[in-house]
Amino acid sequence: MKTKRRIFALIVIPCFITAVLSQAQSLFPEGPLRWNRYSYDISSSYPYLKELPDWSKIPILLEWIAKDSPDAGTDVAYSQLVALSRVDFGHPMRPPAGGLPVETTDYHKTQRNNAWTRWWESVGKSYEDRLRTRGRQNTEAWKLVSRDNSQPLPAYRVTIPDGWVLRATYRAGDYFGVQTESLTLRRSNENATLIRVLRKSTKGRLEWEQWQPLTLEQADNFAFAIAYAIDNPWLLQPKHRDGLVRKLEGRNLTLYYPGFQYELADQDGSIWWNDDPSHWHGARSVEENFMNAEGLGSVCLLLWRTFPDTSSTNAVASNTAGWRQVKMPNATVLDQIAEDLALRGEIIDRMWHSQRLLDGLEALNEFGTPRQIPAISRLETELPMRMKNVASILAQDSNGGHPKWKMEQLLAAAEKAKAAIQSRSVSQK
């Protein structure tokens, strides 16, 4: 078993929570916390060392995490910000690796600060008002998280966008045993669709599936459940391991060096939630503060067990909801692929997590239509420009060759897909 990284070195003891935010409050007066809390007095000018501030204080937390200060309160502020917001764009003052040049650390600091600022301006600033007018409890969503747990429905309210898109990506394995899953759950005013693409081996073909049936109410319940899962990750902690098969409920994919990312965004593309907590604070022992699911977090586990594979270990009867094969070409899938070609987020990280882009171009090479050519052309134009802007950063990075290699792969795949579409279009005339 891989050695788990301990992200925080603080030892936290159960304590009475005297101040909590409504939507992120703890389930127990004594028990787990989603934020870092010192068990002893420290020298710090941070005003919320021992209490979770309310939503209106988030601008203060944003100021604290941007401070170049040795004050330990900056780390407490960061953990509280993540707990309150349900998003995590990284600590601006904690670079992704040690020993980086000043230009590189400044770049990551700026990118992370900008991401937090965009979130606050587009989502956070107006969220409290929306929560007041549109927020509600959701019993069905709570059942998805708590299952047979006796804990009551939390008193706090949750709100979600009117229309939204959940994008989740999973990758595990190495060499010829790489397995991937890219999943998109889209909720519009008219309907909800859940589509995924699987690759079960490194050289295997892409397999497209859709979860059917799926109602608007079921989709919204799941979005609410994501919030509950982020706030209460300990409720999704696996009760046991499946021995040597190394599987988790809902999926038969390998767990060898797994990676999972997701985001829930509104119709304008603003990210509402992306945190997938795999650890917390305040349990009776250190081990009980971790998910013990190969580094995967509560949202990943919720997603898998709510929409499980159809298999002998996760059986779904033919007359109930489940994954159904999608025959390609499929117009809905192709439109989704075109949207996936947009370069969202920080470009270096995007190149490290380019699975959706490469899978999409591979599918368009085989099934694409002229309708997707503008999306391919935008990628061909935007990608080199954005990579040029970080050329000096990559030049100082010992791993900087990988993003550049991924760019070359993507541009070659884009050219190939566009040529194949154009060839099919001519032959069909």
N, C-alpha and C positions, 0 to 999 in steps of 0.2 A: 504494500500500500504506500502511496506517495506521502512524504512528510508534509503535513499541512502548514502553510505559512500563517504565522500569527500576526495579523495586521496591526493589532493594538496590544501594547504590553501592559496596559493598566489592569489591575485586579479590582473588580467591582463587587461589592457586597450588596445583598438585597436591602432595600431601604424604602421608607415610606415616601411616596411621590406626592409632594405637596402642590405642585403646579404642573399642569399638563395642557397641551393643546388639544382641543376637542377631537380633531380627526386623527391624531396620532397618540392618543393616550394609551397607557399600559392597561392590559386586561386585569392586572392584579395589583392591589395596594403594595404588596411585596412580591417582587418577581422580576422577569426579564425587562430590559430596557433596550430601546433601539438606538440610544445615544451614549456616548462616553461620559462616565461620571467617576471622578476620583473618590476613593474611599477614605481619603484623608485630606486635611487642609493643605493647600498649596499657595504660593505667592503668585497672584495673578490679578490683573485689573479687569478681567472679563466679568461682566455683571451677572452672568447666568450659569455659573459653574455648577450649581446644585439644583437647578430647576430648568425645565424646558420652557422657553419663552413662547408667547403667542405669535400668531401669524404676522401681526403688524410689526413685529421686531425683526423680521427677515432682513430689511435693509441694513440693520446693525450687524447681523451675522455676515452679510456679504462684505461689509467693510472689514470685519475681523479676519476673514479667511484670505483677504488680499494683503494683509499686513506682513511686511518683512520684519518679523519680531520673534525673539526667542520665547515670548510669553506662551506657556502651555495652554492658555485659554483659546488659542487659535485652533487647536485640534478639537477641543470641546465644541467650539462654534461650528466647525465643519461637520462634525458628526450630528449635531442638532439640526443643521441646515438640511442635511440629507434625510434625516428622519421626518422633518416637517414637510419637505417638498416632495418626497418620493422620487426625486431625481438625483443623479450623481454624475457630474461632469468632471470630477477630479478636483483635488486640492490644488489651487494655483501655486502655493508655496512648496509643494512636494512634487518634484520632477519625477518622471516615470522611471528613472534609473539614476544611480550615483555617478559622480565623476564626469558629468556632461559639461561641455563648454558653456560659457556665459550666454552666448547667443542662443544656444539651444534651450537652456533653462528659461531664458526670457521669452522665447517663442511659446513654449508650453504654458508659461504663466499667463501670457496675453490671451492665448487661445481659450484657456479654461475660464479666465475672468470674463471674456466676451461671451462664452456659452452661458455662464450663470446670469450675466446681464440680459442676454436675449430672452432667457427663460422668464426672468422677473418681469420684463417689459411686456412680453406676449402672453404669459400665463399667470404668473404669481401675483402681480399687482391687482388683477381683477378677480382672482380666485375666491377671495374671502367674500366679496359681494355676491358672486355666483353661488357660493356655498349657502349663504344666508337665504337666497331666494329660490334656489333649485336643488339644494342638498336634501338628502333623505337617507334613512336607513334602508337596508336591503336584506331581508331575511333569507331569501334564496341564495344570494351571493355569499352570505355568511356560512350557509350550510356547505357550500362548495369548499370552503377553507376549513371549517371546524369539524365537519362530518359528525362523528359520534362523540366529540369532545363536549363536555358538559358546560363549557363556558357560555354565558349568555350573549345575545346579540349586543355589540357595543352601542353605547348611547349616542356616540358621535355620528354625524352625518357625512356623506360622501357625495360628490357631484362629478359628472363626466361630461365630455363634450357632446353636442347634439349629433355630430357625425365624427367618426374617428377611424384610424387605421392602426392595427397592431402588426408590427413586423418583428419576427423572431427568427434567429439563425442559430443553428447548432452544428458543430463540427467536432469529430473525435477520431482517434486512430492515427496511424502513420503508415508510410510506405504504401503497400498495396491494400491496406486495410482501412483506409479513410472512409468514413461514413458521414453524410451531411443531410440536414433538413433545413429548408427555408420555408417559413410559414407566414401567411398574410391573412389576417382577419379584418375585413372591411365592413363598417357599419355606415350605411347611408340613410337618407330619409325613407327610401323605398324598400331596402332589403339588407340582409347581412350575408356575406359570403366568407367562407373559410377554405383556403386553398393552400396546399403545400407541395413542394417538390422534394423528392428523396433521391439520394444516390447511395446505394448500399455497399459499394466498393469503389476504390480509387478510379478504376477505369470503367465502372458500371454506367449504364444508361440512366438518364434522368427519368423519374417516374412521377407523374402528376396525379394528385388526388384531391377530392373535394369532400368536406364533411357535410353530409346531408341526412335529414333536414336540419336547418338552423333558422330559428326565428329571431326577430329583432329583440324580443324580450330576453331570449337566451344569451344573445350577444351582449346586451347591456348588463345582464347579471354577471357575466364573466368579467367585464370591465370593472364593475364594482368589486368583484372578488379579488382582482389584482391589487386594488388598494388595501383590502383587508389582509391579503397575503404579505404585502410589504410591511404593513404595520405590526403583524403578528407572525413572523416567520417561524417561530418555535412550534406553532401548531402544525406545520407541514414537515417537521423533522421525521424522517423515516423511522419506524419502530424497530425495524430489523433489516439486516442485509441478506441478499439472496445467495449467499455463499459464493462459490467459485464462478457462477455465471455472470456476476457483476452487472445486474440489471436493476433498474428502478421502475416503479409502477408506471404503466402507460406506454413504455417504449421498449423495443427490443434492440435498440442501437447500442453500439459499444460505448463504454465509459472510459476508454483508454485515452488519457490526456484530453478531456473534454473542454469545450469552450461554448458559452452561450451568451448571446446578446439579444436585447429586444428594446423596442421603444413603442409607446403608445402616443400617437400624435393626433392633433385635431385636423380638420379639413384644410387648414392653412399651412399645415406642416410643422406647427409648433409642438415641441415635445412636452407632454404632460407628465409622463412617468417613464423611467428607464432603470430604476434601481432594482436589483435582484439580490436581496440580502441573504448571505449564507452564514452569518454569525451575528451575535448580539451580546448583551452584557447582563450581569446580575444573576446568572444561574448558580446553583449550589456548588458546581465544580467547573473547571475550565472546559472540559470536554463537552459539557452540556450547553456551552455557549456556541457550539458549531453545528451546522446542519448534518455533517457526516454523510454527504452525498457526492463525494468526489469533487467538491468545490462548487457544485451547482447550487443555486439559490431557490428561494421559495416560489418565485414566479415561474421558473422553469418547471418545478415539480407540480405546481398547480396546473399549468398548461398541459403537461403530459397526461396527468391522471384525469383531467376533464375531457380531453379529446384523445383517448387512447388508441393505440394501434389495434387493428383487427387481426388477432392471432390466437394461437392456442392458449397463450398466457394472459391475454387481454381480450377475451372473447366478446364479440358484439353480434347479437342475433341479427339475421338478415332483415327483419321487419322493424328494427330500431335504428336510431341515428348511428352513423359510423362513416368511415372513409370509403369513398367510392372512386374507382378509377376514372380519370378524365381522358377522353379520347382527343388527341391532338391532330390538327390544330384546333384550338378553342379560342374564340374571340375574347372572352373574359380573361383568360390566362395571358394571352398575348398583350392585351392592354395593361395588365398588371406588370408584365415584364418590362414594358416600355417605361412605366413609372419607376421601376427599380433601377433603371439606368441613370437616374439623377444622382449626382455626387453630393450626398447629404453629409454634413459634419466635417470634422477636420480631415484634411486630405491624406496625411500620412497614416492615420488610423484607418481611414477608408481603404487604403491599399493593403494594409495588414489584414483587413477583413473584407476581402473583395469577392467572396464566394457568390453572393447574389448576382453581382455584375457578370462574372464569368459564366455562371449557369444560364443567366438570361441570354447572353450572346450566343451561347451554344444552342439554346432552344430556337432563337431567331434564325440561326444559320439553317436549321432544318425545317422550321415551320413559319418563319416570319413573313409578313406581307408588307407592301409599300406603306401601310399605315404606321409602321414602327420605324421607318427610315429617319424621320426627323429626330427621334429620340437618340438613335445611333449617332447621327451627325452632331448633335449637341455634345454627346460624350466625347467624340473625336476632337471637338474644338476646345471644350472646357478642361479636359484632363491634362493635356500638355501645358496649358496656361497655369493651372493651379500647381502642378508639379514644379514648374519653373520657379514659382514663388518660394518654394522651400528647398531649392537646389543647394543653397549654402548650408542649410541645416542638415540635409542628408549627407553632404560631403564630409561633415565632421562626425558622422555616426558610423561606427564599425558595422552596423547592420543596415546602413543606408542603401545598400545595393538591392535589398529585397523589394522595397516599394518601387524602385525604378524598374526592376524586372517585371513586377506586376503590371506597371503601366504599359510596358512593351507588349506583354501578353494580351492585355485588354485592347490595345490599339490594333494589334494583329487580328484578334477575334472580331473586332468591330468591322474591320475592312472585309474580312471573310464573310461575315453575316450579311453585310450590305450587298456584296457582290452576288451572294446566293439568292437573295430576295430579288434583286434586279434581273438575274438570269431566269428565275421562275416566272417573273412578271412578263418577260419577253416571250417565253415559251408558251404561256397561256393565252397570248393574244391570237 
